[in-house]
Amino acid sequence: MALLEVKNLKTSFFTDAGEVKAVNDVSFTLDRGKVLGIVGESGSGKSVTAYSIMQILASTVKIKSGSICLDGQELVGADEKVIKNVRGNKISIIFQDPMTSLNPTYTIGKQLMEPIMLHTGRNKKEAYERAVEMLRLVNINDPEKRMKQYPFEQSGGMRQRIMIAMALACEPDILIADEPTTALDVTIQAQILELMTSLQKELGMAIIMITHDLGVVAQLCDEIIVMYAGSICEQGTADEIFYNPCHEYTKGLLRSIPTLDTAGKRLQPITGTPIDLLNMPKGCPFAPRCDNAMRNCIQHNAQKMQINQNHAASCWMNVKKGIESGEIEIDEKGGEA
């Protein structure tokens, strides 16, 4: 049985302008000890998916329908006491900006010890020892000294390590990392990713890595989900996504990444701007920005097509390719046979 199973999740923002379908019918599973990457542009629904799992949504945001099952326990509609027990104990999150996630008026030690005492029942002395142990685990030098310091006294990389230590202090089954390397320089990014990889192997936890950077997920993830306009447009193993992309949006993301092969050449950005979720098009949401969009793409949204056992995508180009190769037959009425 999967550790986490999300089925047909729909989460919306209710604004004065109307309903914004931030997460629209998202489904995926996460097994123990595996790393799942969720990739997409800003506004694609990555973070809202994570916040829906954690049940840390604003008052104007509601889970409309769907299921979030953690180790056999349903979280959607669960009692607040159940959700509080899940947060920190079973699922922890690292937020995007460590500077704004840490309270500038409290010491590092106080902020680390509080969740440990709250979720594990340790007393103050035991919580202090655990906090020091966690700082040492994430390779922070002189942890006893750091416990007395404030967030502004730490570098960006140090603050991110402290956030990781805080998230792991209660030994969760799942760690959600929401853009964990944002605003860090490339050297520190590499160190943070190496740290997360080593901790994941050492502790055996599952990770959901949320990022807009495909280069990050290439190093870390077993499986990748590509999101656009609140929906999953492609999902599969890392090898399948990188070496056999089957959605035009995924191909666009890959073309925009600098590689050794593109040295000295101009990168190819995805033209246009992300779709307005208040005015979703009738067909494929990526069609207005797609260079290969067909009439069918404008009129109808593509259904998920299984490329192989480990790979699925929702793109009319796969149907076209299947028809041209003879793998998909068309009946007399123009539909798939």
N, C-alpha and C positions, 0 to 999 in steps of 0.2 A: 504493500500500500504506500502511495506517495505521502511524503511528509506534509506537503501543502498542495491543495487542489482548489483552483479557482475556476468556477464555471459560470459562463454567461453573465459576468459582472457588468452592471450598468450603474455609473455614478454621475450625477448631474449637479451643476451649479444653477441655482435659481436666482436670477437677477431681475432687475426692473425691465431690462430689455428682452427678457425671455429665458428659456431653458437652454443651458449650454451642456451638451452631452460630452463631458470630458473623458469618460470611459464608456465605451459603447460595445457591449457584448464581448468582453475579453475572457478568454479561457486558457489556462495553462496548468502544468503540474511541476512540482519541484521535489526531487528525491533527496534523501539524506546524503550529506557530504558532497552534493553537487553545487555547481556555480551557474546561475542563470543570469544572462545579460539582457537588459531591456534597453533598446537603443531607439533614438528618434530625436527630432528637432524639439526646441522649446515649444510647449503647448501641445505636444502629441499625446499626452496623458500618462506619461511614465510615472511622475511623482504622485499624481492623484491615485494611480493604481496602488502604489506603495502605501499611501496614507489611508486608503480604503482597507487594506489588509490590517494595518495597525489600528484602524478606527480612530484616527486623529484628524477628523474633518471639521471644517468650520461650520457654523450654524446654518449657513446658506447652502451647504453642500450635503447631499443625501445619497445614500446607496438605494437606488430605486428597486433593483432586483438582482438576482444571482446568488451564488453560493461561494463562501470562503471557508474551506474545511481544513483545519490544522490538526494533523495526527488523529483524524476521525471525529474531531469536535467542530461543530458548526459555529462560526463567529458572527455571521450576519443575523442580527436580531437577538444576539445573546445578551444576557444580563450584564450590566456594567461591572459587577464584581468579577465575572468571568473574564471580561476584556482586560481589566486591570491586572489580573493574574497572568494573562498572556503577555502583555507589554513588559518588556524587560526580562522576564523570566524565560519566555519561549521565543519571542521575537524582539529584536532590538534594531534600532535604526541609527545610522550616522547621517546627519543632515548636511546640506550643501556647503554652508559657510560656517566653519568652526568658530570664527570670531563672534558671530551673532548667536550661535547656539550655546556658547558658554556665557554665564552671567558675569559681567565685569566687576560686580561688587562683592563677589564671594571668592574665596581662595580655591585653588584647584582641588585641594584635599576635601574641603566641605562639599564641593559639587560631585566628587567621586564617591564619597562615603554615603551621601544621602540615598541614592538608589540601592546601594548595597544593603543598607540598614532597612530600607522600605521593603525590598523584595525577598531578602534572604533571612531576615530576622536576626542577623548578627548584631552584637552590641557594638558600642563605639570603638572599643579597642580592636575587636576582630575586624570591623569594617576598615579601620585605619591600616591594619596589616594587609588586608585584601587589596586595598587601593594601591599601596606601595608595591605589592606583588604584580598588579596589573600594569603599573607604570614601567616596572622593570621588564615585563613581558613584551611591551611595545618598544623596547630599546630606548627608554628615556633615562639619561644619566642622572645620577644623584637624586633619586625619586623622593627621598625624605625632604630635601630642600625644595623641590618642585611643589610638594604638598602645601607648603606655606606661601607660595607665590600666587599671583593673580594672572588671569589670561593675557593681559596686555604685556606682561613680562616674557611671554613666550613667542617664538617665531610662528609663522603660518604652519610649517611642517610639524612643529611641536604641538600646536593646538590640535591639529588633525589626529596626531597620535594619542593625545589625551581623550579625544572624542571616541576613538576606537577602543581605548582602554575602558571608558565608561560604558560603551555598548556591550563589551564582552565580560564585564565584571560579574554578571549573574549567570554566565555560561548559557546563553540562549541557543536554541536549536537552529534558528535562522537569523542571519545578520543581513539587514537591508542597508546597502551603501548607496545613498542618493548623491550622485556626482561627487565622490569623495576626493577627487583631485582637482576640483575647480579652484581657480585663483592661485594654484601652486605652480612654481616653475618646473620645467621638465625633469630636472634632477631630483627634486623632492617628490614629484609625481611617481617617478620610477621607484623611489625608496618606499613610498606608501603602498604601491601595488605589490612590491616584493614582500613587504611586511604582511599584507593581507593574504597573499598566497601561502606564506609560511605558517601563519596562524590558522588558516583554513585546514591545512594538512595536519597541523599539530592537534587542533581541537576537534576536527571532524565535523564541523558545523556546515550547514548549507548557506550559500550567499546569494542574494539578489543584487546584482550590480546594475545600477541605473546610470546611464551616461549618454551623451550625444557623440562620444568619441569611439569610433569603431576600433581604433588602435588599442584602447584600453581593454575592451572585451576580448580582443584577439589573444592577449596574454593570459587571461584569467578564466574565461568562461567555457563550460562544456556545451551549453545550449544558448541560443540567441533568439530573442523576440524583437522584431522590428515593428515599431508602432508609428502610425500616422493618423492624425485627426481622430484620436481616441480609440482607434481600432488596431488590431494586429493585421499587418499586411503580409508578413512573412515570418515563419519560425522554423528553426531546424538546428542541427548541430553546428558548431563553429566552422568546421570544415565545409559543410554544405553551403552555409551563408557566404563564406569568403571565396570559395572556389566554384560555386554553382548558384549564384544569386538568380532568383526567378521572379522578382518584382522590380518594376522600373524605378521605384523609389530607393530600394536597396542598392541597385546598380548606380544610381545617382550619388548616394552616400559614399560608396566605394570609390567612385571616380574623383570625389573631392578630397580624398586622403593623399597627402604627399608620400611617395614611395621612391625607392632607388630608381625605378624605371621612369619616373616623372621628373627626375632632376633636370633643371634647366628649362622645363616646359611649364606653361600656364595650366593651373588646375582648372577643372571643369565644374563650376558651381551649379547647383540646382536652380534653375531660373524661377522667377516669381516669388511669391510670399506664401507662408502657411495659410491654409484655408480658414475662413471665418466660420467657427463652429455654430454661430447663430444662424448662418445661412448656408447650410450644407447643400452641395449639388445633388442632383438626382442620381447621377451615376457614381463612378469611382471618384473619391475625394481628391486623388492625386492627378486626375485627368487634366485639370487646367494648367498644370506645370509639367506635364509629361510630353516629351518630344515625339513619342510614338503612339500617342492617344488616337484611338479609332472612334468611329461613330458609336459603336457599342459601349465604349468606355464612358462616353458622355451621357448615354441614356440609361445604362444599367450598371449596378455595382457588381463586381465579380464575386462569385462564391469561392470559398476556400477549395483549392485543388491540391490533392496529395501528390507531390512530385515523386516521393519514395517513402519508405517507412520512417525516415528521420527528417523529412522535409515537407513543408506545405507552404503555399503562397496563394494570395487572392489577386490574380492579375489576368486580364483577358489575353495577354500576349502568350500565356501558356496554353490557353485554349486554341489560339490561332496556330501555334507551333504544333499542337497535337493533331489538328485538322490537316495541316499541310503534310505531316509525316504519316497520316493514316491511322494514328493511334486512337483518335476520336472520330466517330462517325456521326454524320448529321442526318436526321430523318427527313422525310418529305416536307414537314412543316417548318423546317429550319432550326429545330432544337437538337440537342445531343441525343443520340440513339441509346 
